[in-house]
């Protein structure tokens, strides 16, 4: 039976016998409102580890002052039920004061990989992400932690943090889980009206068009970006925030592709911000 705890002390008490037996602990940190993308991460952890911990915490430090912190979906009971179906052993659902107790004042500042893309439009976002994930790692002390490729910049920022701080955890990056029409699974998809949801599938279609041109031999970054811009701009409801092709995994600027790159996009549709990406790699 799944166990739900709200404090680090209670969590560590449950995990003590797991560690004593030297069994592996898998960890999936989330902000809740679970969907099939989260389910894929949970199932991967359950498959690979003796014990899986799911955390549910809507982290205030990664939201900007005009972002959707107050309306971010909170569905704890449904999330626990879904986690139990996936075989999760422990749900850790801490309060704000458990994560950021009175007097808390230490934050982690990420490096260059956090500067472009979402980092450029959401100041302080990855500072909040790194800090909360480091706190959760300290509380859970997992052997493996699972993240989705949809948030590719987050994955790369956290990989760098783990390396720089010599954290004893293996980060597993899992493929983006998509709807049948290609839209990347996201907790924010539920904000979309029926009409906006229909338009949202065009985000992935733009990425597919670029992937096709790349595989057919196009290597000029500006030309590839124009393909995606042209497709997305043909839909008046889609407001492009950024559309970039950067080196992978360093996220540096490119003129031509001669190695792996990430095509990343962020758009607003009807007031909802959505992100997606694909990795462009040379086929052998």
C-alpha positions, 0 to 999 in steps of 0.5 A: 500500500502506498504511504503518504508523508509530509515531512522530511523526518517521516520520509527518512524514517520510511527510507531507512530500512531501504538504505539498510538493505542497500536497495535502490531508491528511485525519485520522481520530483513533480509539481503534481497534476500528474499526466501520462508523461509523469506516469512514464517516469514513475513506471521507469523508476518502479521498473529500475528500483526497489523503492520509488518516491514521488514528490508533489510540491508546487515550488513558488521560487520557480514562478515569476511575479506574473506567472500562474503560481496561484492557479497552477492545478493542485490535484493531490488526491487524484495524484496519489491514486494514480501513483498507487496504480503505477506502483509508487511506494511513497508520496512525499507532499511537503508544505512550503515551510517544510521545503523553505523553513523560516530563515532559509536563505541559500539558493543555487545559481545555475551557469550558462546553460540556464541563460538562453531559452526559458532562462531568458524569459523567466528570470530566476526560474532555474535558480528556483528549480535548482534550489528545490531539486537540491533540497529534495535530493537532500531529503530523499537521497535517491540513487536515481532521479527521473525527468522528462525531455520535454523540459530539456533545458531543465534537464541540462541545468540539473545535469550540470548542477549534479556534476558541479556539486558532486551529488551522488545521484544518477539523472535519467532523462526520459523521452517526451510523452505525446498525445496521439496528435503529437502535443507534448503532455503537460499539466498546463494542457488542461488550461486550453479551450477545445479550439486552442487544444486543436491549434496546439498540435501545430507546435509539434508539427513545426518541429517535425517539418524542421526535422524532415528538412534537417534529415534531407540535408539542410544545415543552415540554422536560420533556414531551419528556424524559418521553416518552423516560424513560417508554420507557427506564424500561419496560426494567429492564435499562436504567439511565439515567445522563442524558437531557437536551435542551439548546440546540444548539450551546451545550448550555445549559438550555432550558424550551421549544424555539424553536431547534435542540436536542440530545436526548442520552442515556447509559445502562448496559445490563449494565455497558456504557455507551452514548450516543446523540443526535439533533438536533431542528430545525424543518422548513422 
